[in-house]
Amino acid sequence: MSAEGGTKAIMAALAANLGIAVAKFVAFGFTGSTSMMAEGVHSVADSGNQALLILGRKRSERDRTPEHPFGFGRERFFYAFIVAVVLFTVGSLFSLYEGFHKFTDPHPVESPAWAFGVLVFAILLEGYSFRTAIKEAGQLRGGRSWVGFIRRAKAPELPVVLLEDLAALLGLVLALVGVALAVITGDGIWDGVGSMTIGVLLGVVAIILAIETKSLLIGEAADPEVERSIRTALESVDEVDHIMDLRTQHLGPEDLLIAAKIAVKHDDTAAQIAKGIDAAEARIRAAVPMAGHIFLEPAIGDPAGVTE
């Protein structure tokens, strides 16, 4: 799965969220709706989140240093994790707080036409952003389900944007329902209910993002099909009798560390083993271009796994 996908989706989401945030705060000024305020804060947080994703991608491109000999590829995972934290604290907790405040001290929604107009405008912009993310993700996910794509993607930007946009669209619908019920019933408590529901929604999305990005941060292995390609490449080399152990870890979305212990024949010379290792590395890189670091340890063994 390519790590380069997502740039267009991030920029579309950033532009949409900035425009939506301005519109929501204007509507809040005219209506006093806490659902509008919660959604405005949510859009500001989303804009900051897209900026963090861009920053993480830029910082991950730095050259390796003696202190960081494997480079900075995991910075993308780190900033995606920060996005999850921001979404939970700024988006979810703030929405829950404002909703509870409105629930306990309800006020009628003023100028509801502003609220409805801005919500429809926001849904259109957010729908465009979501459509862009779906289109980019569709080119990368292959035959996987959407859940499978989000769980197994090594480049964090597209899953983050997809889940953020989905949460934003659902949040806008909830805000629309909350404002509509508040206007129809004349009871501002529904506005608070809408805000608290938005807070719960954002909290769920933030937790999902945190779980997935944490897994990347602490080190994920290559996908099973990638490991199968590595095994096939290794086993195609004459000097490799069999694979004793194979371990992989993503140092970045497109930077894979591969370590393998390979059994060689008893009567192979050092020159033959060295030639076989060189051939194995070349075939692995041909099969898996993201193989940035390959470490092969030769050992004398038999197919039963007995090492000498």
Secondary structure, 3 states (H helix, E strand, C coil): CCCCCCHHHHHHHHHHHHHHHHHHHHHHHHHCCHHHHHHHHHHHHHHHHHHHHHHHHHHHCCCCCCCCCCCCCCHHHHHHHHHHHHHHHHHHHHHHHHHHHHHHCCCCCCCHHHHHHHHHHHHHHHHHHHHHHHHHHHCCCCCCCHHHHHHHCCCCHHHHHHHHHHHHHHHHHHHHHHHHHHHHHCCCHHHHHHHHHHHHHHHHHHHHHHHHHHHHHHCCCCCHHHHHHHHHHHHCCCCCCEEEEEEEEEEECCEEEEEEEEEECCCCCHHHHHHHHHHHHHHHHHHCCCEEEEEEEEEEECCCCCEC
